[in-house]
Amino acid sequence: MVGESYISGSADETLIRRIVGEGSEGSRRELYDRYVGRVFSQCLVYRGLSRGEAEDLVQEIFLAAFSQLHTLREPARFGSWLAVITRNRCLQHLQRTARAGAAERSYEKEYEAHGAPADEALMREREIGIVHELIAAVPEAELRRTVELFYIEGLPCEEIARTQGLSVTAVTTRLMRFRARVQRELIRRVLELRSHHG
């Protein structure tokens, strides 16, 4: 078992040095493939996470890990380091979800108290409006085009990837970043509305 761990760590170290030193996409893909199943399984351990949320988190976790690879002092311990990132991201997501749920429930109660409808369609309408506002405000041209293709033109991720010459993973990551902006803005406006009503 110790021997297997050493071999795995040594292989990880080689891949990481190629990624950091040469920007090797092949090594990045190989490292991703080695750990994606393990990260996904770890995400599913946390109660309250759906498979869809776990899949989104996997992309977020690897995006964070690859962007921080140069800070990893012991590349052979990549697996343990990645497990810590996975744990932290899962807990952060669950905390955000809990706060968002509480904010939306309070928002609905406020509307009910004032005799206005507090249904899912209303929340969806507000979110669509925010999506269009934020798309227009995205400063990064490539990201803006990605979200336009998805939200406005209705293209699937696979088609967007072909159109923009990206991997499906890259498209998913961009959409995830934009969706996080939408969620933050929606929560901010809900809380702002609550404070005005208060």
N, CA and C atoms as an extended XYZ file, in Angstrom:
594
Properties=species:S:1:pos:R:3:atomname:S:1:resname:S:1:resid:I:1 pbc="F F F"
N         0.843       -1.207        0.000 N   MET     1
C         0.000        0.000        0.000 CA  MET     1
C         0.872        1.250        0.000 C   MET     1
N         1.908        1.230        0.813 N   VAL     2
C         2.820        2.369        0.865 CA  VAL     2
C         3.513        2.540       -0.475 C   VAL     2
N         3.890        1.399       -1.092 N   GLY     3
C         4.544        1.446       -2.393 CA  GLY     3
C         3.652        2.045       -3.450 C   GLY     3
N         2.352        1.648       -3.435 N   GLU     4
C         1.400        2.186       -4.407 CA  GLU     4
C         1.230        3.687       -4.213 C   GLU     4
N         1.171        4.116       -2.948 N   SER     5
C         1.022        5.532       -2.647 CA  SER     5
C         2.223        6.309       -3.156 C   SER     5
N         3.415        5.735       -2.998 N   TYR     6
C         4.636        6.413       -3.445 CA  TYR     6
C         4.636        6.562       -4.963 C   TYR     6
N         4.243        5.480       -5.660 N   ILE     7
C         4.220        5.514       -7.127 CA  ILE     7
C         3.220        6.557       -7.616 C   ILE     7
N         2.036        6.579       -6.979 N   SER     8
C         1.008        7.539       -7.359 CA  SER     8
C         1.500        8.969       -7.140 C   SER     8
N         2.121        9.201       -5.972 N   GLY     9
C         2.622       10.538       -5.668 CA  GLY     9
C         3.700       10.963       -6.630 C   GLY     9
N         4.571       10.028       -7.010 N   SER    10
C         5.646       10.328       -7.940 CA  SER    10
C         5.083       10.684       -9.313 C   SER    10
N         4.057        9.939       -9.745 N   ALA    11
C         3.429       10.218      -11.040 CA  ALA    11
C         2.749       11.585      -11.016 C   ALA    11
N         2.076       11.890       -9.915 N   ASP    12
C         1.435       13.201       -9.774 CA  ASP    12
C         2.472       14.309       -9.867 C   ASP    12
N         3.576       14.117       -9.194 N   GLU    13
C         4.633       15.141       -9.174 CA  GLU    13
C         5.139       15.415      -10.583 C   GLU    13
N         5.321       14.360      -11.363 N   THR    14
C         5.791       14.520      -12.739 CA  THR    14
C         4.799       15.319      -13.566 C   THR    14
N         3.527       14.965      -13.439 N   LEU    15
C         2.481       15.662      -14.191 CA  LEU    15
C         2.408       17.132      -13.793 C   LEU    15
N         2.477       17.386      -12.494 N   ILE    16
C         2.360       18.761      -11.998 CA  ILE    16
C         3.523       19.619      -12.469 C   ILE    16
N         4.707       19.058      -12.475 N   ARG    17
C         5.868       19.818      -12.944 CA  ARG    17
C         5.713       20.170      -14.433 C   ARG    17
N         5.114       19.272      -15.211 N   ARG    18
C         4.885       19.562      -16.624 CA  ARG    18
C         3.816       20.642      -16.801 C   ARG    18
N         2.794       20.588      -15.955 N   ILE    19
C         1.719       21.573      -16.049 CA  ILE    19
C         2.233       22.961      -15.689 C   ILE    19
N         2.934       23.035      -14.550 N   VAL    20
C         3.421       24.324      -14.053 CA  VAL    20
C         4.556       24.855      -14.926 C   VAL    20
N         5.458       23.961      -15.302 N   GLY    21
C         6.637       24.399      -16.048 CA  GLY    21
C         6.416       24.592      -17.532 C   GLY    21
N         5.557       23.744      -18.130 N   GLU    22
C         5.395       23.770      -19.583 CA  GLU    22
C         3.974       24.128      -20.035 C   GLU    22
N         3.046       24.203      -19.072 N   GLY    23
C         1.657       24.455      -19.441 CA  GLY    23
C         1.045       23.307      -20.212 C   GLY    23
N         1.493       22.081      -19.914 N   SER    24
C         1.063       20.897      -20.664 CA  SER    24
C        -0.417       20.586      -20.459 C   SER    24
N        -1.217       20.721      -21.525 N   GLU    25
C        -2.637       20.406      -21.450 CA  GLU    25
C        -2.852       18.900      -21.315 C   GLU    25
N        -1.977       18.126      -21.957 N   GLY    26
C        -2.085       16.670      -21.845 CA  GLY    26
C        -1.901       16.209      -20.414 C   GLY    26
N        -0.935       16.784      -19.719 N   SER    27
C        -0.688       16.430      -18.322 CA  SER    27
C        -1.837       16.896      -17.437 C   SER    27
N        -2.401       18.052      -17.766 N   ARG    28
C        -3.547       18.567      -17.015 CA  ARG    28
C        -4.735       17.609      -17.145 C   ARG    28
N        -4.990       17.157      -18.363 N   ARG    29
C        -6.084       16.220      -18.600 CA  ARG    29
C        -5.840       14.896      -17.891 C   ARG    29
N        -4.603       14.429      -17.925 N   GLU    30
C        -4.285       13.156      -17.270 CA  GLU    30
C        -4.473       13.254      -15.760 C   GLU    30
N        -4.046       14.368      -15.180 N   LEU    31
C        -4.203       14.554      -13.738 CA  LEU    31
C        -5.688       14.657      -13.380 C   LEU    31
N        -6.430       15.362      -14.212 N   TYR    32
C        -7.881       15.479      -14.000 CA  TYR    32
C        -8.525       14.101      -14.041 C   TYR    32
N        -8.189       13.315      -15.064 N   ASP    33
C        -8.788       11.989      -15.215 CA  ASP    33
C        -8.437       11.068      -14.043 C   ASP    33
N        -7.249       11.244      -13.479 N   ARG    34
C        -6.829       10.403      -12.358 CA  ARG    34
C        -7.661       10.662      -11.102 C   ARG    34
N        -8.134       11.894      -10.946 N   TYR    35
C        -8.775       12.261       -9.677 CA  TYR    35
C       -10.250       12.636       -9.774 C   TYR    35
N       -10.788       12.802      -10.975 N   VAL    36
C       -12.160       13.302      -11.086 CA  VAL    36
C       -13.172       12.388      -10.399 C   VAL    36
N       -12.997       11.074      -10.519 N   GLY    37
C       -13.918       10.141       -9.866 CA  GLY    37
C       -13.849       10.238       -8.354 C   GLY    37
N       -12.641       10.392       -7.838 N   ARG    38
C       -12.447       10.492       -6.396 CA  ARG    38
C       -13.071       11.771       -5.842 C   ARG    38
N       -12.878       12.881       -6.562 N   VAL    39
C       -13.450       14.164       -6.121 CA  VAL    39
C       -14.972       14.110       -6.157 C   VAL    39
N       -15.526       13.543       -7.219 N   PHE    40
C       -16.980       13.437       -7.343 CA  PHE    40
C       -17.552       12.604       -6.195 C   PHE    40
N       -16.906       11.493       -5.892 N   SER    41
C       -17.370       10.637       -4.796 CA  SER    41
C       -17.299       11.362       -3.460 C   SER    41
N       -16.238       12.141       -3.252 N   GLN    42
C       -16.110       12.897       -2.005 CA  GLN    42
C       -17.218       13.930       -1.890 C   GLN    42
N       -17.570       14.573       -3.005 N   CYS    43
C       -18.654       15.565       -2.971 CA  CYS    43
C       -19.976       14.913       -2.561 C   CYS    43
N       -20.223       13.729       -3.053 N   LEU    44
C       -21.492       13.053       -2.776 CA  LEU    44
C       -21.611       12.597       -1.326 C   LEU    44
N       -20.496       12.597       -0.609 N   VAL    45
C       -20.536       12.220        0.809 CA  VAL    45
C       -21.339       13.245        1.613 C   VAL    45
N       -21.321       14.494        1.159 N   TYR    46
C       -21.981       15.564        1.913 CA  TYR    46
C       -23.481       15.541        1.653 C   TYR    46
N       -24.241       15.350        2.716 N   ARG    47
C       -25.693       15.332        2.600 CA  ARG    47
C       -26.197       16.710        2.177 C   ARG    47
N       -27.160       16.726        1.290 N   GLY    48
C       -27.694       17.994        0.811 CA  GLY    48
C       -27.183       18.364       -0.563 C   GLY    48
N       -26.163       17.658       -1.060 N   LEU    49
C       -25.639       17.919       -2.397 CA  LEU    49
C       -26.260       16.938       -3.384 C   LEU    49
N       -26.873       17.448       -4.428 N   SER    50
C       -27.420       16.588       -5.470 CA  SER    50
C       -26.287       16.178       -6.412 C   SER    50
N       -26.560       15.226       -7.284 N   ARG    51
C       -25.547       14.811       -8.258 CA  ARG    51
C       -25.196       15.968       -9.185 C   ARG    51
N       -26.214       16.747       -9.567 N   GLY    52
C       -25.955       17.897      -10.434 CA  GLY    52
C       -25.055       18.921       -9.766 C   GLY    52
N       -25.330       19.197       -8.490 N   GLU    53
C       -24.494       20.152       -7.753 CA  GLU    53
C       -23.078       19.608       -7.610 C   GLU    53
N       -22.975       18.302       -7.369 N   ALA    54
C       -21.656       17.676       -7.227 CA  ALA    54
C       -20.871       17.798       -8.533 C   ALA    54
N       -21.547       17.599       -9.655 N   GLU    55
C       -20.871       17.718      -10.951 CA  GLU    55
C       -20.369       19.145      -11.169 C   GLU    55
N       -21.185       20.130      -10.816 N   ASP    56
C       -20.757       21.529      -10.941 CA  ASP    56
C       -19.568       21.822      -10.032 C   ASP    56
N       -19.638       21.289       -8.816 N   LEU    57
C       -18.563       21.531       -7.857 CA  LEU    57
C       -17.253       20.901       -8.305 C   LEU    57
N       -17.336       19.745       -8.943 N   VAL    58
C       -16.120       19.091       -9.433 CA  VAL    58
C       -15.365       20.040      -10.368 C   VAL    58
N       -16.100       20.683      -11.281 N   GLN    59
C       -15.449       21.619      -12.200 CA  GLN    59
C       -14.861       22.811      -11.454 C   GLN    59
N       -15.601       23.316      -10.477 N   GLU    60
C       -15.119       24.443       -9.678 CA  GLU    60
C       -13.867       24.068       -8.898 C   GLU    60
N       -13.860       22.868       -8.354 N   ILE    61
C       -12.732       22.394       -7.543 CA  ILE    61
C       -11.478       22.256       -8.394 C   ILE    61
N       -11.604       21.657       -9.572 N   PHE    62
C       -10.422       21.496      -10.418 CA  PHE    62
C        -9.941       22.838      -10.963 C   PHE    62
N       -10.872       23.744      -11.238 N   LEU    63
C       -10.478       25.081      -11.675 CA  LEU    63
C        -9.630       25.753      -10.594 C   LEU    63
N       -10.079       25.647       -9.349 N   ALA    64
C        -9.337       26.243       -8.233 CA  ALA    64
C        -7.980       25.558       -8.060 C   ALA    64
N        -7.983       24.234       -8.133 N   ALA    65
C        -6.745       23.480       -7.921 CA  ALA    65
C        -5.707       23.811       -8.994 C   ALA    65
N        -6.119       23.821      -10.250 N   PHE    66
C        -5.165       24.081      -11.322 CA  PHE    66
C        -4.644       25.517      -11.286 C   PHE    66
N        -5.482       26.444      -10.833 N   SER    67
C        -5.035       27.836      -10.762 CA  SER    67
C        -4.049       28.050       -9.613 C   SER    67
N        -4.024       27.105       -8.655 N   GLN    68
C        -3.157       27.246       -7.478 CA  GLN    68
C        -2.012       26.237       -7.467 C   GLN    68
N        -1.863       25.476       -8.541 N   LEU    69
C        -0.837       24.423       -8.564 CA  LEU    69
C         0.552       24.948       -8.253 C   LEU    69
N         0.836       26.166       -8.718 N   HIS    70
C         2.178       26.713       -8.513 CA  HIS    70
C         2.484       26.976       -7.046 C   HIS    70
N         1.452       26.972       -6.193 N   THR    71
C         1.662       27.213       -4.760 CA  THR    71
C         1.874       25.917       -3.978 C   THR    71
N         1.675       24.785       -4.646 N   LEU    72
C         1.791       23.490       -3.970 CA  LEU    72
C         3.265       23.151       -3.751 C   LEU    72
N         3.677       23.133       -2.494 N   ARG    73
C         5.088       22.915       -2.186 CA  ARG    73
C         5.516       21.460       -2.342 C   ARG    73
N         4.585       20.537       -2.111 N   GLU    74
C         4.903       19.112       -2.228 CA  GLU    74
C         3.975       18.477       -3.264 C   GLU    74
N         4.338       18.545       -4.543 N   PRO    75
C         3.483       18.015       -5.602 CA  PRO    75
C         3.095       16.546       -5.416 C   PRO    75
N         3.945       15.778       -4.738 N   ALA    76
C         3.640       14.368       -4.526 CA  ALA    76
C         2.435       14.180       -3.603 C   ALA    76
N         2.062       15.230       -2.874 N   ARG    77
C         0.920       15.165       -1.959 CA  ARG    77
C        -0.320       15.823       -2.579 C   ARG    77
N        -0.355       15.856       -3.894 N   PHE    78
C        -1.465       16.491       -4.594 CA  PHE    78
C        -2.822       15.914       -4.171 C   PHE    78
N        -2.910       14.597       -4.032 N   GLY    79
C        -4.180       13.962       -3.678 CA  GLY    79
C        -4.739       14.471       -2.363 C   GLY    79
N        -3.893       14.582       -1.353 N   SER    80
C        -4.334       15.077       -0.044 CA  SER    80
C        -4.717       16.548       -0.127 C   SER    80
N        -3.932       17.311       -0.867 N   TRP    81
C        -4.195       18.742       -1.052 CA  TRP    81
C        -5.528       18.955       -1.754 C   TRP    81
N        -5.791       18.160       -2.783 N   LEU    82
C        -7.041       18.260       -3.533 CA  LEU    82
C        -8.237       17.883       -2.661 C   LEU    82
N        -8.057       16.913       -1.770 N   ALA    83
C        -9.138       16.503       -0.871 CA  ALA    83
C        -9.530       17.641        0.070 C   ALA    83
N        -8.543       18.427        0.503 N   VAL    84
C        -8.823       19.570        1.377 CA  VAL    84
C        -9.602       20.637        0.606 C   VAL    84
N        -9.186       20.908       -0.629 N   ILE    85
C        -9.901       21.880       -1.454 CA  ILE    85
C       -11.340       21.418       -1.668 C   ILE    85
N       -11.510       20.132       -1.929 N   THR    86
C       -12.843       19.567       -2.157 CA  THR    86
C       -13.718       19.752       -0.927 C   THR    86
N       -13.174       19.442        0.217 N   ARG    87
C       -13.933       19.593        1.471 CA  ARG    87
C       -14.354       21.046        1.663 C   ARG    87
N       -13.426       21.966        1.491 N   ASN    88
C       -13.728       23.378        1.711 CA  ASN    88
C       -14.776       23.899        0.735 C   ASN    88
N       -14.655       23.527       -0.537 N   ARG    89
C       -15.610       23.988       -1.543 CA  ARG    89
C       -17.011       23.427       -1.289 C   ARG    89
N       -17.087       22.177       -0.881 N   CYS    90
C       -18.390       21.571       -0.588 CA  CYS    90
C       -19.061       22.276        0.586 C   CYS    90
N       -18.303       22.533        1.634 N   LEU    91
C       -18.855       23.205        2.808 CA  LEU    91
C       -19.276       24.633        2.475 C   LEU    91
N       -18.460       25.329        1.687 N   GLN    92
C       -18.806       26.693        1.279 CA  GLN    92
C       -20.091       26.694        0.456 C   GLN    92
N       -20.211       25.716       -0.425 N   HIS    93
C       -21.420       25.638       -1.259 CA  HIS    93
C       -22.658       25.389       -0.405 C   HIS    93
N       -22.555       24.491        0.547 N   LEU    94
C       -23.694       24.197        1.414 CA  LEU    94
C       -24.076       25.415        2.248 C   LEU    94
N       -23.080       26.167        2.689 N   GLN    95
C       -23.363       27.386        3.459 CA  GLN    95
C       -24.047       28.430        2.587 C   GLN    95
N       -23.550       28.602        1.330 N   ARG    96
C       -24.172       29.555        0.409 CA  ARG    96
C       -25.606       29.158        0.107 C   ARG    96
N       -25.820       27.863       -0.105 N   THR    97
C       -27.156       27.369       -0.421 CA  THR    97
C       -28.115       27.626        0.730 C   THR    97
N       -27.629       27.400        1.946 N   ALA    98
C       -28.472       27.631        3.127 CA  ALA    98
C       -28.841       29.103        3.245 C   ALA    98
N       -27.858       29.996        3.017 N   ARG    99
C       -28.128       31.431        3.095 CA  ARG    99
C       -29.081       31.864        1.997 C   ARG    99
N       -28.879       31.331        0.778 N   ALA   100
C       -29.746       31.702       -0.334 CA  ALA   100
C       -31.174       31.239       -0.081 C   ALA   100
N       -31.294       30.020        0.454 N   GLY   101
C       -32.634       29.500        0.743 CA  GLY   101
C       -33.337       30.333        1.794 C   GLY   101
N       -32.605       30.732        2.815 N   ALA   102
C       -33.193       31.546        3.883 CA  ALA   102
C       -33.609       32.911        3.341 C   ALA   102
N       -32.773       33.489        2.464 N   ALA   103
C       -33.084       34.796        1.888 CA  ALA   103
C       -34.343       34.721        1.022 C   ALA   103
N       -34.453       33.665        0.210 N   GLU   104
C       -35.612       33.536       -0.665 CA  GLU   104
C       -36.885       33.304        0.137 C   GLU   104
N       -36.784       32.509        1.207 N   ARG   105
C       -37.974       32.272        2.052 CA  ARG   105
C       -38.427       33.567        2.715 C   ARG   105
N       -37.464       34.362        3.175 N   SER   106
C       -37.813       35.641        3.796 CA  SER   106
C       -38.431       36.581        2.767 C   SER   106
N       -37.880       36.555        1.562 N   TYR   107
C       -38.389       37.388        0.476 CA  TYR   107
C       -39.860       37.042        0.192 C   TYR   107
N       -40.154       35.752        0.104 N   GLU   108
C       -41.522       35.321       -0.171 CA  GLU   108
C       -42.471       35.739        0.957 C   GLU   108
N       -42.022       35.631        2.193 N   LYS   109
C       -42.866       36.021        3.322 CA  LYS   109
C       -43.162       37.519        3.281 C   LYS   109
N       -42.141       38.303        2.905 N   GLU   110
C       -42.336       39.747        2.815 CA  GLU   110
C       -43.417       40.071        1.780 C   GLU   110
N       -43.341       39.385        0.632 N   TYR   111
C       -44.327       39.651       -0.412 CA  TYR   111
C       -45.721       39.214        0.006 C   TYR   111
N       -45.794       38.060        0.685 N   GLU   112
C       -47.091       37.577        1.155 CA  GLU   112
C       -47.696       38.572        2.143 C   GLU   112
N       -46.852       39.153        2.987 N   ALA   113
C       -47.319       40.109        3.990 CA  ALA   113
C       -47.881       41.368        3.350 C   ALA   113
N       -47.392       41.669        2.131 N   HIS   114
C       -47.861       42.877        1.444 CA  HIS   114
C       -48.890       42.555        0.366 C   HIS   114
N       -49.374       41.324        0.365 N   GLY   115
C       -50.433       40.943       -0.557 CA  GLY   115
C       -49.992       40.739       -1.990 C   GLY   115
N       -48.694       40.584       -2.207 N   ALA   116
C       -48.205       40.366       -3.566 CA  ALA   116
C       -47.882       38.892       -3.756 C   ALA   116
N       -47.931       38.389       -4.979 N   PRO   117
C       -47.655       36.973       -5.212 CA  PRO   117
C       -46.202       36.632       -4.897 C   PRO   117
N       -45.996       35.493       -4.279 N   ALA   118
C       -44.630       35.061       -3.937 CA  ALA   118
C       -44.435       33.671       -4.493 C   ALA   118
N       -44.487       33.544       -5.808 N   ASP   119
C       -44.388       32.226       -6.413 CA  ASP   119
C       -43.087       32.058       -7.170 C   ASP   119
N       -42.871       30.863       -7.628 N   GLU   120
C       -41.619       30.541       -8.307 CA  GLU   120
C       -41.493       31.316       -9.613 C   GLU   120
N       -42.618       31.537      -10.302 N   ALA   121
C       -42.584       32.265      -11.567 CA  ALA   121
C       -42.058       33.684      -11.376 C   ALA   121
N       -42.462       34.322      -10.273 N   LEU   122
C       -41.994       35.681      -10.003 CA  LEU   122
C       -40.485       35.684       -9.782 C   LEU   122
N       -40.002       34.742       -8.983 N   MET   123
C       -38.564       34.663       -8.724 CA  MET   123
C       -37.811       34.394      -10.029 C   MET   123
N       -38.401       33.530      -10.873 N   ARG   124
C       -37.756       33.200      -12.138 CA  ARG   124
C       -37.688       34.431      -13.049 C   ARG   124
N       -38.764       35.214      -13.049 N   GLU   125
C       -38.803       36.423      -13.863 CA  GLU   125
C       -37.727       37.410      -13.424 C   GLU   125
N       -37.565       37.559      -12.107 N   ARG   126
C       -36.538       38.463      -11.587 CA  ARG   126
C       -35.152       37.962      -11.991 C   ARG   126
N       -34.953       36.648      -11.908 N   GLU   127
C       -33.641       36.092      -12.228 CA  GLU   127
C       -33.319       36.285      -13.713 C   GLU   127
N       -34.315       36.103      -14.592 N   ILE   128
C       -34.091       36.293      -16.023 CA  ILE   128
C       -33.676       37.735      -16.305 C   ILE   128
N       -34.342       38.676      -15.629 N   GLY   129
C       -33.980       40.083      -15.808 CA  GLY   129
C       -32.548       40.350      -15.399 C   GLY   129
N       -32.138       39.760      -14.281 N   ILE   130
C       -30.770       39.932      -13.796 CA  ILE   130
C       -29.776       39.314      -14.769 C   ILE   130
N       -30.125       38.140      -15.322 N   VAL   131
C       -29.244       37.474      -16.288 CA  VAL   131
C       -28.953       38.401      -17.464 C   VAL   131
N       -29.996       39.017      -18.026 N   HIS   132
C       -29.801       39.891      -19.184 CA  HIS   132
C       -28.992       41.136      -18.814 C   HIS   132
N       -29.218       41.667      -17.629 N   GLU   133
C       -28.446       42.832      -17.187 CA  GLU   133
C       -26.969       42.482      -17.048 C   GLU   133
N       -26.704       41.340      -16.427 N   LEU   134
C       -25.315       40.957      -16.169 CA  LEU   134
C       -24.598       40.543      -17.443 C   LEU   134
N       -25.312       39.951      -18.390 N   ILE   135
C       -24.680       39.602      -19.664 CA  ILE   135
C       -24.145       40.872      -20.331 C   ILE   135
N       -24.960       41.911      -20.354 N   ALA   136
C       -24.548       43.172      -20.981 CA  ALA   136
C       -23.371       43.808      -20.252 C   ALA   136
N       -23.240       43.501      -18.945 N   ALA   137
C       -22.197       44.137      -18.141 CA  ALA   137
C       -20.908       43.323      -18.066 C   ALA   137
N       -20.891       42.114      -18.642 N   VAL   138
C       -19.687       41.272      -18.574 CA  VAL   138
C       -18.560       41.927      -19.369 C   VAL   138
N       -17.428       42.250      -18.723 N   PRO   139
C       -16.341       42.939      -19.432 CA  PRO   139
C       -15.533       42.021      -20.352 C   PRO   139
N       -15.475       40.719      -20.006 N   GLU   140
C       -14.682       39.784      -20.800 CA  GLU   140
C       -15.481       39.354      -22.032 C   GLU   140
N       -14.983       39.703      -23.220 N   ALA   141
C       -15.719       39.442      -24.460 CA  ALA   141
C       -15.987       37.951      -24.668 C   ALA   141
N       -14.995       37.106      -24.404 N   GLU   142
C       -15.161       35.672      -24.629 CA  GLU   142
C       -16.191       35.077      -23.677 C   GLU   142
N       -16.141       35.492      -22.418 N   LEU   143
C       -17.124       35.007      -21.440 CA  LEU   143
C       -18.515       35.495      -21.817 C   LEU   143
N       -18.609       36.761      -22.220 N   ARG   144
C       -19.915       37.314      -22.604 CA  ARG   144
C       -20.516       36.535      -23.765 C   ARG   144
N       -19.692       36.183      -24.749 N   ARG   145
C       -20.196       35.423      -25.897 CA  ARG   145
C       -20.666       34.034      -25.473 C   ARG   145
N       -19.938       33.422      -24.555 N   THR   146
C       -20.332       32.091      -24.073 CA  THR   146
C       -21.709       32.122      -23.433 C   THR   146
N       -21.929       33.090      -22.555 N   VAL   147
C       -23.214       33.142      -21.849 CA  VAL   147
C       -24.338       33.581      -22.791 C   VAL   147
N       -24.022       34.400      -23.793 N   GLU   148
C       -25.034       34.774      -24.786 CA  GLU   148
C       -25.491       33.546      -25.560 C   GLU   148
N       -24.539       32.726      -25.965 N   LEU   149
C       -24.873       31.523      -26.720 CA  LEU   149
C       -25.736       30.573      -25.897 C   LEU   149
N       -25.468       30.507      -24.590 N   PHE   150
C       -26.204       29.578      -23.730 CA  PHE   150
C       -27.564       30.131      -23.329 C   PHE   150
N       -27.582       31.359      -22.769 N   TYR   151
C       -28.816       31.900      -22.201 CA  TYR   151
C       -29.741       32.538      -23.238 C   TYR   151
N       -29.171       33.169      -24.265 N   ILE   152
C       -29.995       33.891      -25.231 CA  ILE   152
C       -30.296       33.038      -26.463 C   ILE   152
N       -29.250       32.394      -27.002 N   GLU   153
C       -29.454       31.587      -28.206 CA  GLU   153
C       -29.828       30.141      -27.894 C   GLU   153
N       -29.669       29.742      -26.629 N   GLY   154
C       -30.123       28.421      -26.216 CA  GLY   154
C       -29.306       27.253      -26.723 C   GLY   154
N       -28.032       27.477      -27.045 N   LEU   155
C       -27.191       26.386      -27.534 CA  LEU   155
C       -26.729       25.500      -26.379 C   LEU   155
N       -26.598       24.180      -26.606 N   PRO   156
C       -26.059       23.293      -25.573 CA  PRO   156
C       -24.554       23.500      -25.427 C   PRO   156
N       -24.014       23.043      -24.306 N   CYS   157
C       -22.587       23.257      -24.029 CA  CYS   157
C       -21.690       22.670      -25.126 C   CYS   157
N       -22.069       21.503      -25.650 N   GLU   158
C       -21.255       20.849      -26.676 CA  GLU   158
C       -21.155       21.729      -27.931 C   GLU   158
N       -22.280       22.336      -28.336 N   GLU   159
C       -22.294       23.194      -29.519 CA  GLU   159
C       -21.518       24.482      -29.277 C   GLU   159
N       -21.646       25.034      -28.065 N   ILE   160
C       -20.891       26.240      -27.721 CA  ILE   160
C       -19.394       25.957      -27.782 C   ILE   160
N       -19.001       24.791      -27.263 N   ALA   161
C       -17.587       24.405      -27.279 CA  ALA   161
C       -17.059       24.350      -28.708 C   ALA   161
N       -17.835       23.764      -29.615 N   ARG   162
C       -17.406       23.688      -31.012 CA  ARG   162
C       -17.344       25.075      -31.647 C   ARG   162
N       -18.337       25.903      -31.347 N   THR   163
C       -18.398       27.246      -31.920 CA  THR   163
C       -17.214       28.109      -31.501 C   THR   163
N       -16.833       27.984      -30.210 N   GLN   164
C       -15.773       28.840      -29.681 CA  GLN   164
C       -14.399       28.173      -29.640 C   GLN   164
N       -14.340       26.926      -30.090 N   GLY   165
C       -13.057       26.234      -30.078 CA  GLY   165
C       -12.558       25.929      -28.682 C   GLY   165
N       -13.493       25.591      -27.786 N   LEU   166
C       -13.151       25.300      -26.392 CA  LEU   166
C       -13.509       23.868      -26.056 C   LEU   166
N       -13.028       23.406      -24.910 N   SER   167
C       -13.472       22.115      -24.396 CA  SER   167
C       -14.809       22.315      -23.693 C   SER   167
N       -15.581       21.246      -23.565 N   VAL   168
C       -16.852       21.328      -22.856 CA  VAL   168
C       -16.612       21.736      -21.403 C   VAL   168
N       -15.514       21.271      -20.828 N   THR   169
C       -15.169       21.636      -19.455 CA  THR   169
C       -14.962       23.143      -19.319 C   THR   169
N       -14.287       23.747      -20.301 N   ALA   170
C       -14.044       25.192      -20.261 CA  ALA   170
C       -15.355       25.959      -20.360 C   ALA   170
N       -16.258       25.487      -21.221 N   VAL   171
C       -17.566       26.139      -21.353 CA  VAL   171
C       -18.342       26.035      -20.051 C   VAL   171
N       -18.354       24.834      -19.466 N   THR   172
C       -19.068       24.623      -18.202 CA  THR   172
C       -18.520       25.525      -17.109 C   THR   172
N       -17.214       25.673      -17.073 N   THR   173
C       -16.577       26.515      -16.066 CA  THR   173
C       -16.990       27.979      -16.240 C   THR   173
N       -17.009       28.449      -17.481 N   ARG   174
C       -17.431       29.833      -17.731 CA  ARG   174
C       -18.879       30.060      -17.303 C   ARG   174
N       -19.752       29.118      -17.641 N   LEU   175
C       -21.162       29.257      -17.277 CA  LEU   175
C       -21.340       29.210      -15.768 C   LEU   175
N       -20.532       28.391      -15.113 N   MET   176
C       -20.597       28.287      -13.662 CA  MET   176
C       -20.190       29.614      -13.010 C   MET   176
N       -19.147       30.248      -13.548 N   ARG   177
C       -18.708       31.544      -13.023 CA  ARG   177
C       -19.810       32.589      -13.185 C   ARG   177
N       -20.444       32.576      -14.347 N   PHE   178
C       -21.503       33.557      -14.595 CA  PHE   178
C       -22.713       33.279      -13.718 C   PHE   178
N       -23.080       32.017      -13.568 N   ARG   179
C       -24.231       31.673      -12.731 CA  ARG   179
C       -24.001       32.105      -11.289 C   ARG   179
N       -22.765       32.000      -10.823 N   ALA   180
C       -22.451       32.446       -9.467 CA  ALA   180
C       -22.684       33.949       -9.332 C   ALA   180
N       -22.337       34.715      -10.383 N   ARG   181
C       -22.591       36.162      -10.367 CA  ARG   181
C       -24.093       36.443      -10.272 C   ARG   181
N       -24.877       35.682      -11.044 N   VAL   182
C       -26.329       35.872      -11.040 CA  VAL   182
C       -26.896       35.591       -9.655 C   VAL   182
N       -26.450       34.493       -9.050 N   GLN   183
C       -26.957       34.128       -7.725 CA  GLN   183
C       -26.603       35.187       -6.688 C   GLN   183
N       -25.371       35.688       -6.748 N   ARG   184
C       -24.961       36.725       -5.790 CA  ARG   184
C       -25.799       37.988       -5.959 C   ARG   184
N       -26.033       38.364       -7.217 N   GLU   185
C       -26.806       39.581       -7.475 CA  GLU   185
C       -28.265       39.407       -7.062 C   GLU   185
N       -28.818       38.224       -7.298 N   LEU   186
C       -30.202       37.964       -6.906 CA  LEU   186
C       -30.355       38.064       -5.391 C   LEU   186
N       -29.439       37.437       -4.668 N   ILE   187
C       -29.489       37.479       -3.205 CA  ILE   187
C       -29.312       38.915       -2.706 C   ILE   187
N       -28.386       39.657       -3.341 N   ARG   188
C       -28.167       41.052       -2.924 CA  ARG   188
C       -29.436       41.871       -3.083 C   ARG   188
N       -30.129       41.694       -4.187 N   ARG   189
C       -31.337       42.468       -4.437 CA  ARG   189
C       -32.484       42.048       -3.520 C   ARG   189
N       -32.557       40.750       -3.234 N   VAL   190
C       -33.589       40.276       -2.312 CA  VAL   190
C       -33.390       40.898       -0.937 C   VAL   190
N       -32.149       40.878       -0.463 N   LEU   191
C       -31.861       41.440        0.857 CA  LEU   191
C       -32.062       42.959        0.868 C   LEU   191
N       -31.744       43.603       -0.242 N   GLU   192
C       -31.948       45.046       -0.344 CA  GLU   192
C       -33.442       45.380       -0.285 C   GLU   192
N       -34.243       44.553       -0.961 N   LEU   193
C       -35.688       44.749       -0.950 CA  LEU   193
C       -36.230       44.566        0.458 C   LEU   193
N       -35.730       43.582        1.152 N   ARG   194
C       -36.164       43.322        2.536 CA  ARG   194
C       -35.863       44.515        3.431 C   ARG   194
N       -34.669       45.100        3.251 N   SER   195
C       -34.291       46.217        4.100 CA  SER   195
C       -35.176       47.427        3.819 C   SER   195
N       -35.593       47.619        2.576 N   HIS   196
C       -36.476       48.736        2.234 CA  HIS   196
C       -37.861       48.530        2.828 C   HIS   196
N       -38.316       47.256        2.813 N   HIS   197
C       -39.619       46.964        3.382 CA  HIS   197
C       -39.591       47.087        4.910 C   HIS   197
N       -38.411       46.797        5.473 N   GLY   198
C       -38.298       46.882        6.927 CA  GLY   198
C       -38.342       48.318        7.400 C   GLY   198
